[in-house]
Structures are given as C-alpha cells and as structure tokens.
Amino acid sequence: MKMKNNRILLALLASIPFAANAQQLDISAQLRTRTEYRDGYRTIKTETAPQNDPAYFLSQRTRVNFLYTSPQFEMKVTPQDVHVWGSQLASTNTPASFGLYEAWGAINLDANWKLKIGRQEIIFDDQRLMGNLDWAQ
C-alpha cells in the first residue's frame, strides 16, 4: 500500500507546472580593448609647426553583467573597470577606475506594465536621439 501511495504522489508532483515559478540568473562579461595612436592630435601637423611627440596607448573596459529574472521581479547589476594600461602602479591599490555601470530592479505589475528603478541605460528610438555609447570607454 505504501508503494502505491508513493507512485501517486510522484505522479501528482510530476504534473505540477514548475516553469510558472522559474527563476534564472544570467552572468555574462564584456572585455573591450582600444588601441590609439595620436600624432597630430587637436592640431594638424604642418612642416613649420613644432612637432609634438606622438602618443600611443591602450585602454581597456571590463564589465560583468548579473541579470536575475523571475515572473514577478527582475534585477541587473553591472560593475565595470576602465583604465589605461600602464597608468597605475602595481604597488598601489587605486580604485578610481572601478565603477557601477548599471544597478536596477524592476517589478512586473502585470503583462503590460513594469516599474523599473535604479541606475540604467536610457535609450530612445533606435539610439539615434539618445543611447548608450558602447564604443566610448
């Protein structure tokens, strides 16, 4: 009799839609480096003008995205680090290049409405009027 009750209980549990309470955590990262060579920056080089030393540097932006979603709630946190290679000494701990790009929470009020509060990207139209400058460090 006990074996039969266990089978009925397992059959009932298997029929419950667990996807209705699905929660998901997505973690992604972005590493973007940019190399620049500036020779004649801000002024056009001419033969008579004094020549400035050219500048050559490498900058890096690193972001880690944490996105939590559930049927009632969403949350995103994106810390980032932006620095120029060789601009900081290895012996010093300078957190000036570390910042918070995004940190927001959203509550789904119903199928059509959502309340989102926090630090977030503001994008209008298809980023022609206002959007994130993803190419900028």
N, C-alpha and C positions, 0 to 999 in steps of 0.2 A: 504494500500500500504506500509506503514511504517513497519508493522509486517512482511510482505513478504520479505522486504529488510533485516531485521534483521536475518531472518531464513537463507537467502542465505549467509549472512556474517558469521554466526555461522558455517554453513556447510563448507565454504571455510577455516575458521580458524581450524576446526577440521581435515581437510585433510592435513594440513601443517605438515611435519615431524619435530617435536620439538626435537627428540632424536639426530638429527645431531649436535645440539649445546649443548649437555648435559654436565653439569659440575658437579663434585662430590667432596665432602670433606669427607675424612675418618679420624676418630680420634680413635686411639687405645692406649693402655697403657701396660706396662710390669713392673711387680714388682717381683724382684728376690732377695731372701734372701739366704745367705750361712752361715752355722754354721761350725766353725773349732775348733778342739781340737788338740793342738800341745804339745806333750810330747815326747821329744827326737828330736825336730826339728833341722835340719842341722847336728846333730851327733847322732850316735846310742847309746842308753842307755846301759851302762855296769854296773856291780856291783862295780867296783873300781873307776869309774869316778864320779866326784861330780855331784849330781843331780840338774838339773835346775828346776825352778818352771814351771809347765805346763801352757800353755796359752789357754784360751778359749774365743772366741769372735764371734760376729755375725755381718756380713756385709750385706748391702742392696744396690741394684741398682734399681732405678726407672726411667723409660723412658716414655715419652708421644710422640706419633707419630701423626703428622699432615700431611696428604697427599692430595693435591689438584690436580685434573686431569680435563683436558678439551681436546677437539680434537687437539688443537694446542700447548698446554702448560701443563707441569707438575711441581709441586713444592713439596718438602718434607722438613720439619723441625722437628728435634728430639732433644729436650733438655733432659738432664739426670742429676740425682743426685746420687752420690756414696759416702757412708760413713759407718763407723764402729759405731755401736750402742754404746753410752756412751763416744765417743771420743771427743764430743763437749759439752761445757757447754750450758745449755738452755738460760742463760742470755746474751750470746754473739751472734752476728749475723755474722758468718763467712761463706762467700760464696765460700770457697775454694773447696767444694765438688760438686758444681754446674758447669756443662759444656754443651757444644753443641756437640752432637754425630754426627748428620747429618744436613746439610742445603744445599740443591742444587735446581737448576732449570733446566728444560730441555725444549727445543723447538723441536717439531716434524717437521723435514724438509720435509719428505714425508713418504710413508708407510714403507720404509725400513731403513731410516736414522733418527737419533736423535742426537742433540747436548746437552750434559749434563755438567754443570759447577757448581762447589761448593765442599763442604766437603761431601764425600760419601764413602761408603764401596767399597773396591776393592776386588773382588772375582775372582780368576782364577780357571779354570777346575771345579771340584766339591768340592772346598775348600781344596783340598789336597796340592796344591802348595802354595796358599795364600788365606786367607779368614778371616772373622771376627771370633774372639774368643768369642763366645757368652757365654761361661762358665766363662770367666775372668771378674772380676768386673772392 
